[in-house]
Amino acid sequence: MTSPTSPTSPQPSPTKQPESADDKALADAIAAEHATIYGYGFVSAHSMPDLNDLVAESLTEHRARRDSAIQTLASRSVAAPVAAVGYQLPTPVKNWKDAAALAVRMETDDAMAWRAVLEQARSSTDRAFAVTALTQCAVRAARWRQVVTAWPLTVPFPGGSE
Amino acid sequence: MEAQLELARRDSELARAAATAAGDFYAPVLNVVADERADHAKALSAEIARASGATTTPAGPPAPSPSTAATPAARTDVMAALRESADSAANLAANLSGYRAGLLGSISASCTASAAVPLAMKEPAH
């Protein structure tokens, strides 16, 4: 019988707050992904049934990315931000069109966060992960712009300010 | 970086030529691709000039491509070219750092998005 002070299961090693520029950027991207996952709940609630696949795929993609990024920080014994209790939506969501516009905005914000990760990263593995994330956000943003019939569907520098 | 600049110019010209030959549905899409790849070329030129410290005058408009092509590029050719460019930029981004990595990542993402969404749209049946 083990005492509570000597647990049998592996315990997480003590974590520190992100300090380096690359860890901070990754933590910011995780926080952005938490907000997006929350926001997609509203998108899902207001979307038309024919958008179910797009909503589900988007949400799955963001969850997988957030979880991978949390793993990366954990492997460096850096604490990842946890999801907030609630989030203020940037604009009210009253119908499917508001919902799709919110999705465009969230994908755009996430692209910016991942571009920052890309610029601060110190390994090619981290940079490759960030390029994939940036690309997936750009593709999702284009799909949601198609839903809101915005034109053009693409931007020349996703996540960038060029 | 110079190779990325060449790819951006190549894709822009390819898309412009394809737009000229395309119908009403795809021509605007191809023109957006041509514009965005021209924007990429501009940003890459600026970065190359900045890094070399040169105050070179920006290059004039690209020389008109010889009009020898018997069959203009198709939309699918542009998609293939963009996918190639996206891979090339992504690989380079992973091996550079700082602003250059970020710029190439955005360019790669842009190329993939154009190939995957607007160029992949189905023309509505009339």
Chai-1 contact restraints between the chains, C-beta under 6 A:
chainA,res_idxA,chainB,res_idxB,connection_type,confidence,min_distance_angstrom,max_distance_angstrom,comment,restraint_id
A,R115,B,G102,contact,1.0,0.0,6.0,A-B,restraint_1
A,L118,B,A101,contact,1.0,0.0,6.0,A-B,restraint_2
A,L118,B,G102,contact,1.0,0.0,6.0,A-B,restraint_3
A,L118,B,G105,contact,1.0,0.0,6.0,A-B,restraint_4
A,E119,B,G98,contact,1.0,0.0,6.0,A-B,restraint_5
A,E119,B,G102,contact,1.0,0.0,6.0,A-B,restraint_6
A,S124,B,A94,contact,1.0,0.0,6.0,A-B,restraint_7
A,S124,B,N95,contact,1.0,0.0,6.0,A-B,restraint_8
A,R127,B,A94,contact,1.0,0.0,6.0,A-B,restraint_9
A,R127,B,A101,contact,1.0,0.0,6.0,A-B,restraint_10
A,A128,B,A94,contact,1.0,0.0,6.0,A-B,restraint_11
A,V131,B,A90,contact,1.0,0.0,6.0,A-B,restraint_12
A,V131,B,A93,contact,1.0,0.0,6.0,A-B,restraint_13
A,V131,B,G105,contact,1.0,0.0,6.0,A-B,restraint_14
A,V131,B,S108,contact,1.0,0.0,6.0,A-B,restraint_15
A,L134,B,G105,contact,1.0,0.0,6.0,A-B,restraint_16
A,L134,B,A109,contact,1.0,0.0,6.0,A-B,restraint_17
A,T135,B,A109,contact,1.0,0.0,6.0,A-B,restraint_18
A,T135,B,T112,contact,1.0,0.0,6.0,A-B,restraint_19
A,A138,B,A109,contact,1.0,0.0,6.0,A-B,restraint_20
A,A138,B,A113,contact,1.0,0.0,6.0,A-B,restraint_21
A,V139,B,A113,contact,1.0,0.0,6.0,A-B,restraint_22
A,V139,B,A116,contact,1.0,0.0,6.0,A-B,restraint_23
A,A142,B,A113,contact,1.0,0.0,6.0,A-B,restraint_24
A,A142,B,V117,contact,1.0,0.0,6.0,A-B,restraint_25
A,R143,B,V117,contact,1.0,0.0,6.0,A-B,restraint_26
A,P152,B,V32,contact,1.0,0.0,6.0,A-B,restraint_27
A,L153,B,V117,contact,1.0,0.0,6.0,A-B,restraint_28
A,L153,B,P118,contact,1.0,0.0,6.0,A-B,restraint_29
A,T154,B,A113,contact,1.0,0.0,6.0,A-B,restraint_30
A,T154,B,S114,contact,1.0,0.0,6.0,A-B,restraint_31
A,P156,B,E36,contact,1.0,0.0,6.0,A-B,restraint_32
A,P156,B,D39,contact,1.0,0.0,6.0,A-B,restraint_33
A,P156,B,S110,contact,1.0,0.0,6.0,A-B,restraint_34
A,F157,B,S106,contact,1.0,0.0,6.0,A-B,restraint_35
A,P158,B,S106,contact,1.0,0.0,6.0,A-B,restraint_36
A,P158,B,A109,contact,1.0,0.0,6.0,A-B,restraint_37
A,P158,B,S110,contact,1.0,0.0,6.0,A-B,restraint_38
A,G159,B,S106,contact,1.0,0.0,6.0,A-B,restraint_39
A,G160,B,S106,contact,1.0,0.0,6.0,A-B,restraint_40
A,E162,B,A43,contact,1.0,0.0,6.0,A-B,restraint_41
